[in-house]
Amino acid sequence: MKNWKESFKSSWYAAVSTIWLMIIAIQWLTYTRTFWFDETNALVLGVLTAVAIVHVLLPNDSWLRLGVKAVVFIFVAYTTLERYEIFEPSGLLFSRAEQFSQAMFPYIWFALIAWLIFEFCIRAVNSQRRILMFAFFNIVPLAALDSFTVVPLWKPVAWIVFATMAWLACDHFRRFQTRFPKGWKAIRRNPFKLLINTAVVFSLVILAGVNMPFVQPILTDPYTAWRQLQGTSNTAFNANGLLQGQASASGYSREDGQLGGGFNFDYTPVMTIQSTERSYWRGETRMTYTGSGWDDDSGWGTLENVAREEDLEREAAPKMPTKTVTQRVTMQSDATYPVLFGAYSINTVENVDIENGESRMQWKPEQSELHWQERAGRGTTIYPKTYTITSEVPVVPVDELQKATFEELYPQGVEDRYVQIPRGFPQRVTDLATDVTKNGKTPYEKVYLLQQHLQQKYQYTNNPALSRRESNDFVESFLFDIKEGYCDYFSTAMVMMARSQGIPARWVKGYAPGSSTGETPDQFSQNSMEYEVTNANAHSWAEVYFGDYGWIPVEATRGFSVPLLEEASAPEASDTTPEPEEEPEQQQEDENEDTPAAVQDQGGNSNLMPIIASAAAVVVAAWGAYLLWVRRQSIYFFIMGLRMGGKLTAGQKVVLETENFLKFLKRKGLHREEHETLRESVARWQKEVNGTDAAMAPILKKFEKARYSPESVTEEEWVQIQQYCAELRKTWKGYYPVLPNLPQSGS
């Protein structure tokens, strides 16, 4: 044990290096959480943590330490895969080992590679130059990913910078220990002064960073400037390693797997639609939420060929009355899309202006999508310029819906895919949804409460403050961190909060109605209107399934209102809080309105920044109080100097110091009468406390010189008296003064 303690003390640098390396590794795991499985991330983190602990506790580099690491590696892998139900162990030891050996692939490779990288780094990064190089090769990739993906990584970069600074400081002390062993022993005997100063410096840096106001960048980075000169938008790699747009301009989304970011409104015309009813123009549906966006669901549903004027199969909704709405769509650009757009829900395709267009159309009844096969012809991709469709738009019986209970709407239960929630979905999102809907008795009422909460508590903006993002989950980051966004934020939150309450919902994207042109040039249909739809009208919303009433659109985005046909009015609450009917560009004009109170944190806050900032503030406050205490005499003399009209002389300081010391003696029971001189008081005190005369003699001598003598007191004499009084305060034991040595002077 004694040898182990000595080895542990001598290997302190290896221990702290392991800590800094682990901090850097955790920052990379913060990024991999966006695309690794939860079990993979947990396995790698668990293995690295266990290996690091063994590395610290067994300082000697031996085969024993390697063997122990191998054992804990297997143990962590076994327990992690069992906890995440990758396999369910049963039977005897041999049977369990066989089951584990079959289940550990491919997870084991991630953990093994991470372990090997750890072993290499802890041995190779052993000098100041290598620490700096190691930090460079970690910071640059994370900074690039932060810039060119929607994953916020500036805090991991900050943590790496912090770990690098601490690692360099430890390396400096290690070299100091080697070159100056005596000085190192002195530091070890009294390390508190060094630790306190270090804590104060780091606390000041943290407080400065936390309280630094946000300032928009003055200069544009070279890459963005070059792209702007080229007239193209920025591109970025998403979490799957694929190039995606940086959402620099609005438009119909092609990639929903990585939601977030911001955009600028693009008012380029997309199409004009002549219709008898104003509507949302539906495009595609998404079912599977991944935590960062929506999966394309390409494996769900069956595509059926479409015949002209044939009724398209739709999910049954026997209790939902409908109204027939005919629309003629005229495209205003050469852009192509994977679907044909129409009011929900499309019933027939009347005509398409492309020969054999029927061969390109397919219908997916499970998701109500009219697909268009984007096949190239003669070097160009063909998309119809004009097509006419008929929809059966729901006429929502609100009074019936708001009374229908869960049992009445879903007597056979709900399909799992309509209430799908990814593994590791944040509990506080569910808790918030539960709290918001606690007064709702039916699914309709709960959905209405969720809709009102999102529209009233969160702000619409096309460029949300992503720097506030803490959570890796898109919905959680919107609800608790960013608290502002555009349609993708609101609609995704609406779907997932509804699903967390067992209410089936899905995500839909397409276009908002657009602006009415007030024209119907060729009298397309009686009472029809023409709507111009631009890229700025690209939109997403939620649809909620109400059993025999089918799927009903629900608008959660602040500033938008879905044009629904209703048989009856909405609940009473809607009369007092009507939904605004503004387009996104109009919403921007309301930025000066008071921002509603932000949503309260309904769960345990995993954000450490408030705790760290509070601790830093306490350290700085304590340091400031300590400085005031140490400098209290100088502050006192400064204030007295202001009162006396100038800087105090050495004699005046002696008089003030003597008066302060007399206050100390008063607390010890030695009172000075008003009619007594100091010498008379000292003579009386000598009769009460033996040794007082000798203790007070140096002070009395300098006091009388300063008060009564024409001679001036020197700064040296003042310093001597100051030191003597300070020592006498420490050594005065009740009524038995212990005399300190008074430094001798020439006077």
Long-range contacts (C-beta under 8 A, 24 or more apart in sequence): 4-59, 7-59, 7-60, 8-57, 8-59, 10-59, 11-59, 13-170, 13-171, 13-173, 13-174, 14-55, 14-56, 14-59, 14-122, 15-56, 15-59, 16-166, 16-167, 16-170, 17-122, 17-125, 17-126, 17-167, 17-170, 18-52, 18-55, 18-56, 18-122, 19-52, 20-163, 20-164, 20-166, 20-167, 20-170, 21-52, 21-118, 21-121, 21-122, 21-125, 21-163, 22-48, 22-49, 22-52, 23-159, 23-160, 23-162, 23-163, 24-138, 24-159, 24-160, 24-163, 24-164, 25-114, 25-118, 26-159, 27-138, 27-142, 27-153, 27-156, 27-157, 27-159, 27-160, 28-138, 28-142, 28-156, 30-153, 30-156, 30-472, 31-142, 31-145, 31-151, 31-153, 31-156, 33-472, 34-151, 34-239, 34-291, 34-292, 34-472, 35-239, 35-240, 35-292, 36-110, 38-84, 38-423, 38-424, 39-80, 39-81, 39-84, 39-86, 39-107, 40-107, 40-110, 42-80, 42-83, 42-84, 43-76, 43-77, 43-80, 43-81, 43-107, 43-110, 43-111, 44-110, 44-111, 44-114, 46-76, 46-79, 46-80, 47-72, 47-73, 47-76, 47-77, 47-111, 47-114, 47-115, 48-114, 48-115, 48-118, 50-75, 50-76, 51-115, 51-118, 51-119, 52-118, 55-122, 69-115, 73-111, 73-112, 73-115, 76-111, 77-104, 77-107, 77-108, 77-111, 81-107, 127-171, 128-168, 128-171, 128-172, 131-164, 131-167, 131-168, 131-171, 132-164, 132-168, 134-164, 135-160, 135-161, 135-164, 145-237, 147-221, 147-236, 148-234, 148-235, 148-236, 148-237, 148-246, 149-236, 149-237, 149-238, 149-239, 149-258, 150-236, 150-238, 150-258, 150-259, 150-260, 150-261, 150-466, 151-239, 151-472, 152-466, 152-467, 152-469, 154-467, 155-470, 158-209, 169-198, 196-623, 199-619, 200-619, 200-620, 200-623, 202-616, 203-615, 203-616, 203-617, 203-619, 203-620, 203-623, 204-616, 204-620, 206-612, 206-613, 206-616, 207-613, 207-616, 207-617, 207-620, 210-609, 210-613, 210-616, 214-467, 239-292, 249-535, 250-462, 250-535, 250-536, 250-538, 251-535, 251-538, 252-283, 252-337, 252-509, 252-510, 252-511, 252-535, 252-538, 253-488, 253-509, 253-538, 253-540, 256-286, 256-293, 256-294, 256-296, 256-507, 256-509, 257-290, 257-292, 257-293, 257-294, 257-295, 257-296, 258-292, 258-293, 259-292, 259-293, 259-294, 259-474, 259-488, 259-489, 259-492, 260-292, 260-293, 260-466, 260-474, 260-488, 261-466, 262-461, 262-462, 262-463, 262-464, 262-466, 262-486, 263-462, 263-463, 263-486, 264-462, 265-462, 265-535, 265-536, 265-584, 265-585, 266-534, 266-535, 266-536, 267-534, 267-535, 267-536, 267-585, 268-333, 268-534, 268-535, 269-332, 269-333, 269-532, 269-533, 269-534, 270-331, 270-332, 270-333, 270-335, 270-511, 270-533, 270-534, 270-535, 270-537, 271-329, 271-330, 271-331, 271-332, 271-341, 271-533, 272-329, 272-330, 272-332, 272-517, 272-530, 272-531, 272-532, 272-533, 273-327, 273-328, 273-329, 273-330, 273-341, 273-514, 273-530, 273-531, 273-533, 274-327, 274-328, 274-330, 274-520, 274-524, 274-525, 274-528, 274-529, 274-530, 274-531, 275-325, 275-326, 275-327, 275-328, 275-343, 275-528, 275-529, 275-531, 276-325, 276-326, 276-525, 276-526, 276-527, 276-528, 276-529, 277-323, 277-325, 277-343, 277-393, 277-563, 277-565, 278-513, 278-516, 278-529, 278-531, 278-563, 279-325, 279-327, 279-343, 279-344, 279-391, 279-393, 279-513, 279-563, 280-343, 280-344, 280-510, 280-511, 280-512, 280-513, 280-539, 280-541, 280-553, 280-562, 280-563, 281-341, 281-342, 281-343, 281-510, 281-511, 281-512, 281-513, 281-533, 282-341, 282-342, 282-343, 282-344, 282-345, 282-346, 282-368, 282-508, 282-510, 283-337, 283-339, 283-341, 283-369, 283-508, 283-509, 283-510, 283-511, 284-338, 284-339, 284-367, 284-369, 284-508, 284-509, 284-510, 285-367, 285-368, 285-369, 285-506, 285-507, 285-508, 285-543, 286-506, 286-507, 286-508, 286-509, 287-367, 287-417, 287-418, 287-420, 287-506, 287-507, 288-417, 288-420, 289-420, 289-421, 289-422, 289-475, 289-492, 289-495, 289-496, 289-499, 289-507, 290-422, 291-422, 291-424, 291-425, 291-472, 291-473, 291-474, 292-472, 292-473, 292-474, 293-474, 294-492, 294-507, 297-367, 300-366, 300-367, 300-417, 301-364, 301-365, 301-366, 301-367, 301-369, 302-364, 302-365, 302-366, 303-362, 303-363, 303-364, 303-371, 304-362, 304-363, 304-364, 304-365, 305-358, 305-361, 305-362, 305-363, 306-349, 306-358, 306-361, 306-362, 306-363, 306-370, 307-358, 308-349, 308-350, 308-351, 308-352, 308-358, 309-348, 309-349, 309-350, 310-348, 310-349, 311-347, 311-348, 312-346, 312-347, 312-348, 312-349, 312-363, 312-365, 312-370, 313-363, 313-365, 314-345, 314-347, 314-365, 314-368, 314-392, 315-365, 315-366, 315-368, 315-550, 315-551, 316-548, 316-550, 317-394, 317-548, 317-549, 317-550, 317-551, 318-548, 319-397, 319-400, 319-547, 319-548, 319-549, 320-394, 320-395, 320-396, 320-397, 320-548, 320-549, 320-550, 321-394, 321-395, 321-397, 321-567, 322-392, 322-393, 322-394, 322-395, 323-392, 323-393, 323-395, 323-565, 324-390, 324-391, 324-392, 324-393, 325-390, 325-391, 325-392, 325-393, 326-350, 326-388, 326-389, 326-390, 326-391, 326-525, 326-528, 327-388, 327-389, 327-390, 327-391, 328-386, 328-387, 328-388, 328-524, 329-386, 329-387, 329-388, 329-389, 330-385, 330-386, 331-383, 331-384, 331-385, 331-386, 332-532, 334-383, 335-383, 336-372, 336-374, 336-381, 336-382, 336-383, 337-372, 337-374, 337-383, 338-371, 338-372, 338-374, 339-369, 339-370, 339-371, 339-372, 340-370, 340-371, 340-372, 340-384, 340-387, 340-389, 341-510, 341-511, 342-370, 342-389, 342-391, 343-391, 343-393, 344-368, 344-391, 344-393, 344-394, 344-543, 344-551, 344-553, 345-391, 345-392, 345-393, 345-394, 345-551, 346-370, 346-389, 346-390, 346-391, 347-389, 347-390, 347-391, 347-392, 348-389, 348-390, 349-387, 349-388, 349-389, 350-387, 350-388, 350-389, 350-390, 351-387, 351-388, 352-384, 352-386, 352-387, 353-384, 353-385, 353-386, 353-387, 354-382, 354-384, 357-384, 357-387, 367-506, 368-551, 393-565, 394-549, 394-550, 394-552, 394-564, 394-565, 395-565, 395-566, 395-567, 396-549, 396-552, 396-564, 396-565, 396-566, 396-567, 397-549, 397-566, 397-567, 397-568, 398-444, 398-566, 398-567, 398-568, 398-569, 398-570, 398-571, 399-567, 399-568, 400-549, 401-442, 401-444, 401-546, 401-549, 401-552, 402-442, 402-444, 402-445, 402-448, 402-571, 403-442, 404-442, 404-443, 404-444, 404-546, 404-547, 404-549, 405-441, 405-442, 405-443, 406-442, 406-443, 406-502, 408-547, 409-443, 409-546, 409-547, 409-548, 409-549, 410-504, 410-547, 411-547, 414-502, 414-504, 414-545, 415-504, 418-499, 418-504, 418-505, 418-506, 418-545, 419-499, 419-502, 419-503, 419-504, 419-505, 420-499, 421-496, 421-499, 421-500, 424-473, 425-473, 425-496, 425-500, 426-471, 426-473, 426-475, 426-476, 426-603, 427-603, 428-476, 428-480, 428-601, 428-602, 428-603, 428-604, 429-473, 429-475, 429-476, 429-479, 429-496, 429-497, 429-500, 430-500, 430-501, 431-602, 431-603, 432-479, 432-497, 432-599, 432-602, 432-603, 433-497, 433-498, 433-500, 433-501, 434-500, 434-501, 435-602, 436-497, 437-501, 443-503, 443-544, 443-546, 444-546, 445-571, 446-498, 446-501, 446-503, 447-498, 447-503, 447-544, 447-554, 448-570, 448-571, 448-573, 448-574, 450-494, 450-497, 450-498, 450-556, 451-494, 451-554, 451-555, 451-556, 452-573, 452-577, 453-599, 454-490, 454-493, 454-494, 454-556, 454-557, 454-558, 455-490, 455-556, 455-557, 455-558, 455-579, 456-558, 456-577, 456-596, 457-483, 457-596, 457-597, 457-598, 457-599, 458-483, 458-484, 458-485, 458-489, 458-490, 458-558, 458-599, 459-483, 459-484, 459-558, 459-595, 459-596, 460-484, 460-485, 460-486, 460-490, 460-557, 460-558, 460-559, 460-584, 460-587, 461-485, 461-486, 461-588, 461-591, 462-486, 462-584, 462-588, 464-489, 470-606, 470-607, 470-609, 471-606, 479-599, 480-599, 480-601, 483-598, 483-599, 486-557, 486-584, 487-539, 487-540, 487-541, 487-557, 487-560, 487-584, 488-540, 490-556, 490-557, 490-558, 491-540, 491-541, 491-542, 491-556, 491-557, 492-540, 493-556, 494-542, 494-554, 494-556, 495-542, 498-542, 498-544, 503-544, 503-545, 504-544, 504-545, 505-542, 505-543, 505-544, 505-545, 505-554, 506-542, 506-543, 506-545, 506-551, 507-540, 507-542, 507-543, 508-540, 508-541, 508-542, 508-543, 508-553, 509-538, 509-539, 509-540, 510-538, 510-539, 510-540, 511-537, 511-538, 511-539, 512-537, 512-538, 512-539, 512-560, 512-583, 512-584, 513-537, 513-563, 515-583, 536-583, 536-584, 536-585, 537-583, 555-579, 558-587, 559-583, 559-584, 559-586, 559-587, 559-590, 560-584, 633-657, 633-722, 649-712, 649-713, 650-706, 650-712, 650-713, 650-714, 650-715, 650-717, 650-718, 651-705, 651-706, 651-707, 651-712, 651-713, 651-718, 652-706, 653-718, 653-722, 654-702, 654-703, 654-705, 654-706, 654-713, 654-717, 654-718, 654-721, 655-703, 655-706, 655-707, 657-718, 657-721, 657-722, 657-725, 658-699, 658-702, 658-703, 658-721, 658-725, 660-725, 661-699, 661-725, 661-728, 661-729, 664-729, 664-732, 668-732, 668-734, 668-735, 669-735, 678-703, 678-704, 679-704, 688-735, 689-735, 689-736, 689-737, 690-736, 691-736, 691-737, 691-739, 692-737, 694-737, 694-739, 695-728, 695-732, 695-737, 695-739, 698-724, 698-742, 699-724, 699-725, 705-747, 711-747, 714-745, 714-747, 716-745, 717-745, 717-747, 720-745
